[in-house]
Amino acid sequence: MKAIVIPKHGGPEVLQSAEIAESKPGPNEVVVRVRACALNHLDLWVRRGLNGVTFSLPLVPGSDISGEVAAVGTNAQRVHTGDRVVLAPGVSCGQCAACAAGKDNECRKYTLLGYGRNGGCAEYVLAPEVNVLPMPPGLSFEEAAAVPLVFLTAWHMLVARARLQPGEEVLILGAGSGVGSAAIQIAKVIGARVIATAGSRAKLDKARELGADEVIDHEQQKISEEVRRLTGKRGVDVVFEHVGTATWEQSILSLATGGRLVTCGATTGSAAQLDLRYLFARQLSLLGSYMGSRAELYSVLKLVGEKRLRPVIDRVFPLAEAVQAHRRLEQREQFGKVVLTV
């Protein structure tokens, strides 16, 4: 089958089109004919290589996948050939205490499609049956692929970790990113007042279209000063942080007394300084968040099916143009998701 593979770490140019062997499903596995695969910053990090992480190369990237069931294992009972499906990106052991408690994203063996095993930048992908979920009605394959990783991540951050409440105020950084555009919508469904940041007027306008009540141009304005102005000097209850070093100090300074900062990433770097006196005197909470459970993804897909959440697509490329797609994401030109069609 045709696939895009990472044979070695480096820039977008290392991506190669290749013919690889098709996988046959084990008893509890499913083969999905990929129709669309959305990109994430995770794909860039995997391609570049991560300190302390060893990848089995060559690797097929791609964690966000939609398609049709092509073959099922002998023990598969819930899905059938021809079903239109979307894949939960996280793969866990299914047997440990965390998995039994429905916290599969806390499993010690947890990994991701396109990270610890081959992903969706190929004609077919092999996945455990438990990862195969019904595609919400009324969506194109491109739209369905734009949902799982970013909406699941944003949901877990805002609902499970930060416990955002109706009427609270939340600062969402990087509205143009996939996770940022998802977070704006989730926060509005909850009933919060949303302040969003982006680096251009066009992206700020799109953030307002998604529901942001106020916007900040982080290229022209100081985030914490604008937050204080927009909240009557109080600050926000929750900061949705995924940028890292470049925004960390401003994120901390934007919090109200008793505020919560929740973070899932470090796109601009992982080093962060913190004045502990500010932390304890203002009774702040710092929360880490990583992906989300499959149960949470079911909640997300229900809201997508009800049109209360909608995937945001920036641009669609054919699989053969994966290099160009990576470059667009790397240059931060997008608003929403970059999607490959297969």
N, C-alpha and C positions, 0 to 999 in steps of 0.2 A: 504494500500500500504506500501511497505518497505521504510524506511527512516532512515537517521542518524539525531539524535536530540541532542541538548545541554540541559540536564535537570537541570544543575547547572553550575556555572562558575568554571574554574580550568584548569588543564593541559589536554593534549590530551586524557588521560585516562577517562575523564568524558563523552566523546562522546559515544553514545549508539545506537545500531541498534534497531529499533522499528517498530511496525505496527501501522500506523495512518490512520485516515479516509481520503478517497479521497474527494477532493473538487469539487463541481459542479460550472460551470461558471455562473456568473451573466450576465445580458443583454449585457454588454460591456466588458466581460472578455473571456479569452481563457484558456483551460487546455492543457498543453504541456506534451507529453511523453518525459521525460528527457532521453537523450542518453549519454550526457557527461556534467560534471560540473567542471570547473577549480577553483583552490583555489587561494586566495589572502591573504596578511597579514591581511586584514580586518577580515577574518575568524578566525585568531588567536586572534585578539583583542576582537571580539565578544565572543569567547569561554572563554577567560580569564576574561572578564568583563571590562568595561570602567568607570572611575570615572565620575560621573555626568550623566550617561546614564542608564536608566532602561529598561531592555529587558523583553519582555513577554516570559517567559520560560514555558514549553519546546519550543525550537525554532529549525527549520530546517535551517541550514546555507547554504551558497552557492549563490554567486551573478552572476557568469559567466556560462550561461546555453545555451546548444543547444539541439535540439530534433525535434520531429514531433508533429504537432497539432493533439490532440486527441479529443477535443470537443470545440465547440464555442458557445457563448451566442447568444440570439435571435437577438440582434442588430448588431452583428459582420458582417461586409461586406467585409473587405479587405483580411482576411485570411480564409483558408478552411481546413477541416480535411485532414490530410496527408501531408500538406506543411512541408518542411524542413526549420526550422527557428532557429534564434538566438535571445536571449532576451536582450533588453536594460536593464541594471541593475537598473537604477534609476526610481523611481515611484513618480510622482508629482500629484497635484490636478487637473491640466488641465484647471483651470478656473481663476486663479489669473492673475494679470498684467504680472508677470514674465513668466508664462506659455504662455500667449497670445503673448508675444514678442519672443517666441522661446527660452527662457532662463529657461527651466524647472529645471535645476540644481540650480537655485536661488530661487525656490519656497520655501516658509516657511514650507510647509508640505512635502518637499522632503525627501524620504527615499530610502532604497535599498532592493532589494530581498536578503533574508538571513540576514537582519539587523533589519528592522522595520516590516517585515512580512516574512513568510516562504519562503525559497529559494529552490535551485535546488539539494540538496543532498537527493533526493528521486526519486521514480519512476515517479511521476507526480508533476507538479508545476502549480499554478494558477497565471495568470498575466493579467493586462489590455491589451486589444487588441492593443493599441497604442505602447506597449512595444515589440510587436512581429514583428520582421523584417525578411525579406527573407535571408536565408543563402547563402553566396557567392558560386557560382558553383565551383566544383573541390576540395572542402574542405571535410575532414573527420569531423565527429561530434567532435572529440577530438580537431582538429585544430580550428574549429569554436568556441568552448567554450573557447579557449585560447585568443580570440581577445577582447571582449567587454570592460571590465573594464580598463585594463592596456593601451590599445591603445587609448581609449576615454580620459583617464586621461592625457596621454602623449600629445595627440593632443591638448587638451584644454590648457595645460601648455605652449607648444611651439608656437602654432599658435594663439590662442585667447588671451592669457595673455602676454607672452613674445614677441610675434610678431617677431619671429626669421626670419631673412632675408637671401637670398642667399649670400654667401661669408662671412657671419659672423662666429665667432668661438664660440662653445658651449662646456661647461664641463658637462658631464653626469655622475652623481655618481651612483654607484651600478649597473654596466652593467649586472650583473648576475641576477638581479631581473626581474620580469615580466615587470614592468613599465620602467626599464632601458633599457632592450632589445628592447622594443617598441620605446623608445625615440631615440635611435641610428638610427633606420631605418627612422623615421619621419624626423629627422634632415637632413639625407642624401637626402631624397626626396626633401626637401626644397632647398638643395644646400649649406648647412653649412659645415664647417670643424669641425669634432667631436673629442674631447678628452674624453675618457671614463676611469673610474676607476673600479677596481675589486680587489679581495683579493687573487688571485692565478693565476699562469701562464696559467693553462687550461682555466680559465674564460677570461683572457685577450686575449688569442688566439681566443676564440669564439667571443669576442667583435670585433676583427679585421675582422672576417669572416662576421659579420653583417654590416660592413662598417666603423667602427671607424678608423680614420686616425692616431691617437696616443693613447697610453694607459698608465695608471699609476697604479702601484701596491700600493694600499693604505695601505697595511700591511708593506711594506718595504720603501716606499718613502713618503715624505711630499708633499701633494697635491699641495699647493699653490706654493711651490718652483719649482716643475716640470711644473706647468702651466706657470709660468713666463719664464722658460727656453724654453718651447715649443712655446711660443708666442713672443719671443724676448723682454721679460720683460714687455710686454704690458698688459697681462691678457686677459680674454675672455669676449665676449659681453654678453653672457648669461650663468648662472649656473642653471642647472636642479637639484634641491635639493629635496630630499624626505627622507633623512636619519635622520636629526634632530641634536640633541645635539652633537653627535660624530664628525660631519663634519661641523657644522655651521660656526665656525671661519675660517676654511680653505676655505670654500665656499666664504665668504665675501672677504677674501684676494686674491682670484683668479680672482676677477672681474676687468676689465679695467675701466678707468674713463668713467662714463656714462653707465656702465653696468647694467644689470637687473638680479636679482636673483628671480626665480620662485619656489615656494615650494608647495607640496601637502601633505606632511606627516611628521611624527616625529617618525620613527621606533625605534630610539635609545633614545628617550626622547624629551620632548617638551620645556625644558628650554633652552633659547638662550640669550647670552649677545651680546651687540652691542655698539661700540664706536660711538656715534652720530656725533662726529667730522669727523670721517672717512666717514660716510654716506653722510653728506652734502658737505664736501670738495671735494669728488670724484664724487658727483652728481649721486649716485647710486639709483636704484629703487628696492624696495622689493615688490614682487607680490605673493599674495595668490591665490591658485587654488583648486577647488573642483569639481571632476568628470568632466562632460561636457554635452552638450545638446544632445537630440536625433538626431537633425539635423547634429551635428558633427559626430555622430556615423555612419550615412548614408555615410558621406564623407570617413570615415575610411574604411567601408565595401566595398565601390567602389574601393579603392586602393588595398585592399586585394584581391578582385575579379580579378583585373588587374595584380596581382602578384608583385606589386610594394612594398607592405608590406606583411610580412609573419609571422604567429604566430610561436613562439619558444616554443617547448614542451621539458621539462626536463625529465619527467617520468609520466607514466600512471599507476594508481592503480584501482582495482575494488572498488566499493562503500564500500564493506565490510571491506576494509583495510584503511578506512578513518583515523584511529588513526595513522597508519604508515605514511600516506601522510602528516598529520599535523606535525608529528615529523620531517620529511625531510625538510619541509618549515621552521619550527622553528629553526632548526640547520643551516640554510642558506647553505645547501649543493647543492641547485639547480642552474641551469642556465636556465632561462625561467620559464615556467609554469608547475606546478604540476596539473595533471588532474585526476578526478575520472570518471570512466565509470559506467553507470547504466544499 
